[in-house]
Amino acid sequence: MAMTPNAPLRLLIVDDEPLARLRLRHLVEQCAEPAAEVIGEAGHALQALEALRQRPCDALLLDIQLPGSDGLQLAQALRAMPDAPAVIFVTAHASHALKAFELEAVDYLTKPVPRERLQQALRRVAARAARPAAAEALPAPAAESAGWLHVVERQRTLRIPIAEVTMARAGDKQVTLSTAVRDYTLDLSLAELQTRLGPGFLRVHRSALVARRAVRELGRPSLRGDEAADDGWAVRVAPADVWVPVSRRLLPAVRAALGAN
């Protein structure tokens, strides 16, 4: 998602109710910082995809309950786009929040939406849109293909050997990258980090990524009184011997990747 500096955020509203789209449009007009404009509306997923083909945008204000493919399916489809817009879910149902954040949604707003919450979500979109411009100054792809990870931490550019990375965990709107020596606090998503680290790293939970070489055990530490999540499954990561929860949804893929039966 590329955004011209100082230009208003370009928004596409996707909701099958005309009145709901009108309310959101008026709410966007009330948001002063960052500046934003509604460039189109869609009543269902196919209409939204067609609108994006005709005119790219920075973010979708996306309802979940849509005729045909729902908002979650549309968000999943958008992830395959090379320059995918950000997604802000705007829905009357709070029950899909977990799935929404698994799809890397910027925010999840429940109707009726307060102006302050929408403005906060738009600020996140603006901050995300600004990251690629800063990253272009780093020779990250070449360096990372040679086994190095370039990251920015507290306005410092760091060069970390990928071979030293053991895991990364998301929480409190930031990602903590761990090596055997220390932790780093990064301002990027876990999905972005996984892409940059490459196939030697395995997603075991929506909030956790581990180095395959660092995994020593896949088990159920909850049976021993240790902490785990979901169905009690976790991987033990060396050298710190930290148990990292494995989600029930990802357990089959983790088993397969680690050669477990």
N, C-alpha and C positions, 0 to 999 in steps of 0.2 A: 504494500500500500504506500504509494508515493504522494506526498502532500507538499504543495507549494508554500514556502514560508509566508506567514501572515495572511494566507488565504483562509476563508471560512471553511470549516469542515463540511464536506458534502454528504448529506444523509439521504438514505432511502427508507421510507416507512413501509413496512410489510405487515398488514393486518387486514382481515377479511371484513371488518366492520368500518364502514365509511365514517361514522361518528367518532370512533376511536382514532382513526387516522387524522381527522380534523383536530381533535383535542391535542394529539401529539404535535401536530404542526404548530398550533398556537403556543404550546409549551416551549418548543424550540425557539420560536420568535422571542420569547421572554428571557432566553439565556444569553447573557451578554458576554460571558467569558468562559470558554473560548467562543469566538464567533462561529456560527453554524447556520447552514441553510438547507432546507429540504429540496432536493433536486428531482424527486419523483416519489410515486406511491405505487404499491402493488397489493392486490387482494389475495394472492396465493403464490406458491413457490415458483411455478413456471413463469408467471408474469414477472416475478422478481428477477429471475435469471435472465429473461429477455431484456428487462430494463438495464441490468448490469452490462449486458453485451453492447447495448446502445450507448450507455454513459456510465463509466466507472464512478464509484463513490468511495468515501473514506470509512463509512460505517452504516450498518443496517440497524434500524430500530425494529426488532423482529418479534412478532407474537408467536406463541407456540401452537395454539389451536388454530390450524388453517385447514381449508378443504384440500383433499388430496394429500400430498406430502406435507407433513407438519413442519414447524419451525426448526425442530431439532434435526430432522433429515436435511433440511435446506442448509443449516449451519455445517453439517457434516460434508455436504457437497461443496460448499464454498472452500473448505480446507484444501481441496485439490487444485484450486485456482492459483496461478503463479503470483498474482498480486491481489490476494484476497482481502476484501474489506473487513474491518473489525465488526464484531457482533455484540449488540446490546439487546438482551432479551427484555421485552416489555410484555408482561402477561398477568392475567388474573390469578394464576395458579403458582403457588410457591413450591409445589411438590417436585418440580423438575430441576431445581437449582443445582443439585449434584451433577446430573448429566450435563447441564449447561456448562459448568466449569470444566468438565472433562473435555469439552469441545473448545476450550480456551476462550470462552466468552469474556469480554471485557467487563461486563457487569450484568446483573440480573435484577430488573426492576419490577415490582408488583404494582398493579393498578389499584387505585388511582395514584399516579406518579407525582410526587412532590417536585417542584421545579428545582430545588436544591439537589435532589438525588440525580436528576437528569443532568444537571450541570456538572456534577461530580463525575458521572460516567463519561461525559464528553471530554472532560479534562484528561481522563485516562486514555481516551482515543488519541487526543492531541499529543500526549506524551509518547505513546507507542509509535505514532506516525513520525515523530522526530528522531527516533532511535536509528533507523537505517542511514540517515544522513550523517550521523556521527560515526557510525560503523564503517562508512565508506573510506574514512581516512586511515583505517587499519588494514594491513595486508593479511587479514584473517584467513581467507580461504586457502591461500598458498601456504601460510604458516601451519594451519591446522592439518592440511594434508601431509605435512612433513612431521607431524606428531606434536605440534604445539597449539595451545589454545590462547588466543588473545582476548582478554576481558578488561572491562573498566570497573574499578572498585574505588569508590570515594574519590573520583576525578583522577585516579592513577591508572595508567595502562599497564597491565600485568601480562607476562608471558609464562604460562604454566605448562609443563610437560604433561600431555594427555596420559602418559603412562603412570603418572603419580596420582591421578584423580581416582578416587574410590567410589564416590557417590555424590548425589545432589538431591536436596529436598526443598520443596516449596512450602512457604508459610509466611503469614503476615505480609503479603504482597511483595515478597522478595524470594530469591533463591539462594540457598547456602550450598556452596560447592566445597567438598571435603577432599583433602589429601591426607597422607599419613602424617604430615607435619602440621597443617593448620587448616582452618576454614576460611572461605572467602564469601563475602556478601555481594551478590550480583544483581544488577537491575535489568534482567531479561527473563523471559518465560522459560519454563522447563522444556517446552516443546522446541524453542529456539536452541536451547543448550543441547538437547539430544541430537538435533540435526548437525550441530557443529562438532560434537564429540564423535559421532560416527557409529558404525555397527558394533563396536566393542562394548556398547552400553545398552542396558536393558531397562525398559519401563516396567516397574513392578507394581506401581500404584499411581493414581492420578497426581500424587504429590511427591513421588520418589523415583529416582533413576539410579541404577547401580552399575559398576563396572563388572562385566562377566568374570574377568580374571580374579576379582576380589571376593567373589561369592564362595563361601566355604560350606554352606549348608542351606538346604530348603527344608523347613520343618515347622512344627507347631510349638513354639516356646511357651505358649499359654498353658500347655499341659504341665510345664515346670514352674508356673507362677510368674514367668517373664511377660513383658508387654508385647502384644501383637494386635492385629486389627482384623475386622471382618470375620472370616471363618477361623481365625487363629493362626493363619499361615504367615510365615515371614522368612526372609533370607538373612543369614548371618554374614556380615561383611567384614573382612579383614583389612588392616591389621587391628582395628579398634574393637573387633568382635561386637559390633553394633547390630542388633536385630532391626531390620527394616520391614515393615508390614507389606504383605502382598495382597492386593485386592482380589476378591472372589472372581471378578470378571477377567482379570489378567492371569489368574493362576494357571490355566491350561497352557498359555503361551510361555509363561515362565518355566513351567515343567519341561516343555518341549525344547526351549532354548538351553536349558541346563542339562538336558539329557536325562531327566528324572522320569521315573515310571509312576 
